[in-house]
Amino acid sequence: MKNILLKPIMVCGTALLLSACTSGTKNTTAADSSKTDSMQMASLKPAGPAPEWGKTIKPEMQVVIEKLSSYGDKPLETLSAADARKNHTPTDAVMDLIKQNNMVVPVAKVDTIGRDIDANGGKIHLRIYTPKAGNGPYPIIVYYHGGGFVIANIDVYDASAQALAEQVGAIVISVAYRLAPENKFPTAHNDAFTAYEWAIKNAVDLKADPAKIAVAGESAGGNLAANVSIMARNKHIMLPVHEVLIYPIAQADMNTKSYNMYANAKPLNKAMMNWFTEKYLNSMIEAQDSRISLINADLKGLPPTTIITAEIDPLHDDGVMLADKLKAAGVKVDSKNYEGVTHEFFGMALLVPEAKAAQAYAAEQLKAAFK
């Protein structure tokens, strides 16, 4: 899980970001950019053998994990939330590898603005990504970052939000919901829905089409995105046309096959998931609440859903179980598992081929839903 505030590095007047879009220079074709990406990825070689917890790990993914391990941070589950947020993140590792390897970073194809909105008892910050191309009205994706409801922020997950905006041609609203333990369950869930309602009400002012709105999220954010759809159904307001759930937290049993197989994985392990749960919930019995254990929720009538999972991830089985439950409830589900990669791979498209493929898959699903 990613966890500190990053200051974007400026390259050619734009923030250094990791989405796999093509360069903005006139002489660079998509084929040229893809070739460059492949050459850059091919230059990344692991320093050591595959870790015991991930013998099938892909070389590029292993390079990121090796870099993350090199920082020597204390295990997150041994720290306070405040100290855990100071640990290095997978995004730090990716950015440092980019700098070390003098890699070419595409110019951003989006503009961003910040907006603070009222929430129950406080404020929520939004970052709004608007494509530079076209005049709208654009579709909207409301995006929720990961971090176990405790760590990370919209800066750490900037690459994912930018990639979706660029590849779908949509306005992306990235939501900085309030974190635990300062804000206990169900604060993040309520904040997530507040942001969704705001997006619907303010779509026209954003040059967006209020009839074309989707939700997406990673890890804890995947859980939040699914809950937004459930709350919209229950409150009889407009449902998202689609939801993209990337390795979502979907149930409370930490003895699934993937939890046990990848109990010591990086960047997410079983001990960390227990730590996140303790920090967010008022009591551990709340883990059975259907907002946390989505597989126990009423899933009927939810929008078509795309689920992305990573092989080397304690949460792999959560995604599979949720897909099965959604299908049983009559929901249209498309899903893909990406072999040889870990939790948090989705935003690493400039380094990890599977991330580039997963972003393209998510974008295709969303574009089809918006037609």
C-alpha positions as a printed Julia matrix, in Angstrom:
371×3 Matrix{Float64}:
   0.0     0.0     0.0
   1.29    3.45   -0.85
   1.53    6.02    1.8
   3.3     9.4     1.6
   2.7    12.75   -0.01
   4.77   12.97   -3.15
   5.96   16.16   -4.78
   5.66   15.62   -8.54
   8.95   16.04  -10.41
   8.68   18.53  -13.22
   9.75   17.31  -16.64
   9.32   19.5   -19.73
   6.9    21.7   -17.77
   4.62   18.87  -16.68
   4.42   16.6   -13.68
   6.32   13.33  -13.97
   3.6    10.71  -14.17
   3.54    7.05  -15.0
   0.62    6.43  -17.35
   1.41    4.75  -20.64
   0.16    7.48  -22.94
   2.1     8.53  -26.0
   4.4    11.53  -26.05
   3.04   14.94  -26.9
   5.83   15.69  -29.39
   4.75   16.01  -32.97
   7.28   13.59  -34.41
   6.5    10.7   -32.08
   3.97    8.15  -33.3
   2.1     5.71  -31.07
   4.22    2.9   -32.51
   7.42    4.81  -31.73
   6.23    5.45  -28.18
   5.3     1.79  -27.66
   8.71    0.73  -28.98
  10.42    3.17  -26.62
   8.36    1.89  -23.68
   9.32   -1.71  -24.51
  13.01   -0.82  -24.79
  12.94    1.0   -21.46
  11.18   -1.89  -19.74
  13.62   -4.41  -21.24
  16.55   -2.57  -19.62
  15.23   -3.3   -16.12
  16.88   -6.4   -14.66
  16.47   -7.71  -11.1
  19.58   -7.7    -8.9
  18.78  -10.98   -7.15
  16.63  -14.11   -7.31
  12.84  -14.01   -7.13
  11.58  -13.66   -3.54
  10.36  -16.72   -1.68
   6.85  -15.29   -1.51
   6.68  -14.62   -5.25
   8.58  -17.15   -7.34
   6.51  -16.26  -10.43
   7.22  -12.52  -10.21
   7.96  -10.77  -13.51
  11.42   -9.13  -13.81
  10.12   -5.57  -14.09
   7.86   -6.03  -11.07
  10.73   -7.51   -9.1
  12.91   -4.49   -9.88
  10.26   -2.21   -8.34
   9.99   -4.43   -5.25
  13.78   -4.56   -4.87
  13.92   -0.77   -5.01
  11.11   -0.49   -2.45
  12.94   -2.9    -0.13
  16.2    -0.96   -0.49
  14.82    1.98    1.51
  14.93   -0.11    4.69
  11.67    1.18    6.13
  10.29   -0.41    9.28
   7.36   -2.79    8.71
   4.21   -0.71    8.42
   2.28   -2.92   10.83
   4.77   -2.03   13.63
   4.19    1.72   13.26
   1.62    4.32   14.21
  -0.54    5.59   11.34
   1.34    8.9    11.36
   4.72    7.16   11.06
   3.43    4.64    8.52
   2.48    7.52    6.24
   6.17    8.55    6.21
   7.31    5.2     4.79
   8.37    5.02    1.15
   5.75    3.91   -1.35
   5.78    1.81   -4.51
   5.33    5.13   -6.31
   8.59    6.39   -4.76
  10.32    3.27   -6.05
   8.94    3.74   -9.55
   9.91    7.42   -9.69
  13.42    6.72   -8.42
  13.88    3.96  -11.01
  12.74    6.34  -13.75
  15.32    8.9   -12.67
  18.11    6.34  -12.27
  17.49    4.9   -15.73
  17.03    8.27  -17.49
  13.68    7.08  -18.78
  11.5     9.18  -21.08
   8.26   10.34  -19.45
   5.3    11.27  -21.67
   3.92   14.77  -21.45
   0.59   14.91  -19.6
  -2.52   15.14  -21.77
  -4.68   16.47  -18.94
  -5.07   19.63  -16.92
  -5.77   19.4   -13.19
  -7.51   21.59  -10.65
  -8.26   21.12   -6.96
 -11.62   21.58   -5.29
 -12.68   21.32   -1.65
 -16.24   20.21   -0.95
 -18.29   19.95    2.23
 -18.72   16.57    3.88
 -20.4    15.58    7.12
 -18.26   17.17    9.82
 -15.48   18.32    7.54
 -14.12   18.81    4.03
 -13.05   16.5     1.21
 -10.44   17.51   -1.35
 -10.95   16.53   -4.98
  -8.43   16.59   -7.83
 -10.15   16.95  -11.18
  -8.36   15.78  -14.33
  -9.71   17.2   -17.6
  -8.45   16.04  -21.02
  -6.65   18.76  -22.99
  -8.15   17.35  -26.21
 -11.77   18.04  -27.16
 -14.33   20.42  -25.74
 -16.7    18.03  -23.97
 -19.1    17.16  -22.68
 -16.82   14.44  -21.36
 -17.84   11.33  -19.42
 -16.91   11.29  -15.72
 -15.01    8.72  -13.67
 -15.06    9.17   -9.89
 -11.85    7.5    -8.66
 -10.96    6.29   -5.15
  -7.33    5.65   -4.14
  -6.0     2.74   -2.09
  -4.17    2.61    1.21
  -6.29    0.44    3.5
  -8.44    3.46    4.53
  -5.41    4.6     6.59
  -2.45    5.64    4.43
  -1.73    7.09    0.97
  -3.45    9.94   -0.85
  -4.33   11.23   -4.3
  -0.7    12.16   -5.03
   0.47    8.59   -4.5
  -2.2     7.35   -6.93
  -1.87   10.22   -9.41
  -0.64    7.91  -12.18
  -3.75    5.74  -12.13
  -6.14    8.69  -12.22
  -4.21   10.4   -15.02
  -4.06    7.21  -17.07
  -7.81    6.72  -16.9
  -8.47   10.35  -17.88
  -6.08   10.18  -20.83
  -6.97    6.77  -22.17
 -10.74    7.04  -21.75
 -10.98   10.71  -22.69
 -12.91   11.37  -19.49
 -12.9    13.8   -16.61
 -11.55   11.94  -13.59
 -12.41   13.16  -10.1
  -9.91   11.7    -7.63
 -11.3    11.76   -4.1
  -9.21   12.47   -0.99
 -11.62   10.86    1.45
 -10.74   11.23    5.13
  -8.44    8.59    6.62
  -8.42    6.45    9.76
  -7.71    6.23   12.63
  -8.5     9.94   12.81
 -11.75    9.2    10.99
 -13.21    5.78   11.77
 -15.64    3.61    9.8
 -17.84    4.5     7.98
 -16.34    7.97    7.33
 -14.44    6.98    4.16
 -17.53    5.21    2.81
 -19.75    8.23    3.42
 -17.14   10.6     1.96
 -16.95    8.43   -1.15
 -20.68    8.76   -1.72
 -20.67   12.49   -0.98
 -18.09   12.96   -3.74
 -20.18   10.88   -6.16
 -23.27   13.0    -5.46
 -21.19   16.15   -5.96
 -19.97   14.83   -9.33
 -23.54   14.28  -10.54
 -24.72   17.72   -9.38
 -21.71   19.58  -10.82
 -21.2    17.62  -14.05
 -22.49   20.34  -16.37
 -20.24   22.98  -14.8
 -17.28   20.64  -15.37
 -18.16   20.29  -19.09
 -19.19   16.72  -18.39
 -22.18   14.57  -19.26
 -24.09   13.69  -16.05
 -25.64   10.67  -17.81
 -22.19    9.15  -18.35
 -20.64    8.6   -14.94
 -18.6     5.63  -13.72
 -16.74    4.76  -10.53
 -13.3     3.18  -10.16
 -10.95    2.39   -7.32
  -7.93    0.41   -6.17
  -7.78   -1.81   -3.08
  -9.65    0.07   -0.32
 -10.76    2.39   -3.11
 -12.18   -0.57   -5.0
 -14.27   -1.36   -1.94
 -15.43    2.27   -1.81
 -16.36    2.33   -5.51
 -18.55   -0.76   -5.13
 -20.18    0.73   -2.04
 -20.98    3.92   -3.95
 -22.93    1.85   -6.48
 -24.78    0.06   -3.68
 -25.62    3.34   -1.92
 -26.8     4.92   -5.19
 -29.14    1.96   -5.76
 -30.43    2.06   -2.18
 -30.99    5.83   -2.23
 -32.65    5.69   -5.66
 -30.26    8.11   -7.34
 -28.55    7.62  -10.68
 -26.4     4.5   -10.8
 -22.93    4.59  -12.31
 -22.98    3.14  -15.83
 -19.95    0.99  -14.91
 -17.59    0.24  -12.05
 -13.91   -0.76  -12.28
 -12.69   -2.51   -9.14
  -8.93   -3.06   -9.01
  -7.83   -5.68   -6.44
 -10.69   -4.6    -4.15
 -11.04   -5.37   -0.46
 -14.18   -7.53   -0.58
 -14.31   -9.73    2.53
 -12.91  -10.17    6.03
 -11.52  -13.74    6.07
  -7.72  -13.49    6.15
  -7.32  -17.25    5.75
  -8.18  -17.51    2.06
  -5.76  -19.34   -0.21
  -4.22  -16.1    -1.51
  -3.92  -14.6     1.98
  -1.98  -17.66    3.11
   0.06  -18.07   -0.06
   1.09  -14.4    -0.13
   1.07  -13.72    3.63
   4.59  -12.25    3.41
   4.32  -10.56    0.02
   5.29   -6.99   -0.79
   4.08   -4.29   -0.97
   1.01   -5.74    0.82
   1.01   -8.59    3.32
  -1.39  -10.26    5.71
  -0.11   -8.42    8.81
  -0.65   -5.07    7.09
  -4.24   -5.97    6.22
  -4.92   -6.8     9.87
  -3.33   -3.47   10.88
  -5.48   -1.54    8.39
  -8.62   -3.26    9.65
  -7.84   -2.45   13.27
  -7.12    1.19   12.41
 -10.28    1.81   10.38
 -12.92   -0.15   12.26
 -14.35    0.8    15.65
 -14.25   -2.89   16.59
 -13.15   -5.97   14.7
 -16.73   -7.27   14.61
 -17.45   -4.51   12.07
 -15.34   -6.47    9.58
 -18.5    -8.51    8.98
 -20.45   -5.39    7.99
 -21.52   -5.78    4.36
 -19.8    -2.49    3.5
 -16.47   -4.15    4.35
 -17.41   -7.73    3.43
 -18.97   -6.93    0.06
 -19.51  -10.62   -0.65
 -22.24  -10.52    2.03
 -23.96   -7.45    0.55
 -27.08   -7.35   -1.63
 -25.44   -7.01   -5.04
 -28.55   -7.2    -7.21
 -29.13   -4.39   -9.66
 -25.57   -3.08   -9.63
 -23.95   -1.73  -12.81
 -21.77   -3.83  -15.12
 -18.47   -4.4   -13.37
 -14.84   -4.87  -14.38
 -12.6    -6.57  -11.8
  -8.8    -6.56  -12.09
  -6.69   -8.81   -9.86
  -2.97   -9.43   -9.39
  -1.58  -12.93   -8.97
   0.89  -12.17   -6.15
  -1.54  -10.45   -3.84
  -3.25  -11.43   -0.57
  -6.39   -9.78   -2.0
  -6.4   -11.88   -5.19
  -9.16  -14.17   -3.89
 -11.22  -11.2    -2.66
 -11.59  -10.08   -6.27
 -12.44  -13.58   -7.5
 -15.02  -14.11   -4.76
 -16.63  -10.74   -5.45
 -16.81  -11.48   -9.18
 -18.57  -14.78   -8.44
 -21.04  -13.14   -6.04
 -21.83  -10.36   -8.53
 -22.46  -12.89  -11.3
 -24.72  -14.89   -8.99
 -26.68  -11.68   -8.35
 -27.21  -11.2   -12.09
 -24.6    -8.48  -12.61
 -22.56   -8.48  -15.83
 -18.92   -9.0   -14.85
 -15.71   -8.93  -16.89
 -12.51   -9.8   -15.06
  -8.82  -10.3   -15.72
  -6.01  -11.58  -13.54
  -2.47  -10.4   -14.27
   0.21  -13.0   -13.67
   3.57  -12.26  -12.08
   2.61   -8.91  -10.55
   1.82   -7.73   -7.05
  -0.73   -5.53   -5.35
  -0.31   -1.9    -6.49
   0.95   -2.77   -9.98
  -1.82   -0.88  -11.83
  -0.2     2.57  -11.74
   3.25    1.39  -12.92
   2.63    1.42  -16.68
   5.94    3.04  -17.61
   7.88    0.18  -15.99
   5.63   -2.88  -15.82
   4.08   -4.26  -19.07
   1.19   -5.85  -17.17
   0.25   -2.44  -15.76
   0.16   -0.96  -19.23
  -2.08   -3.83  -20.36
  -4.35   -3.5   -17.32
  -4.79    0.22  -17.88
  -5.69   -0.38  -21.52
  -8.2    -3.07  -20.49
  -9.85   -0.79  -17.92
  -9.99    2.04  -20.46
 -11.59   -0.19  -23.11
 -14.24   -1.34  -20.64
 -15.06    2.21  -19.62
 -15.16    3.54  -23.19
 -17.57    0.77  -24.16
 -19.79    1.61  -21.18
 -19.86    5.3   -22.09
 -20.97    4.7   -25.7
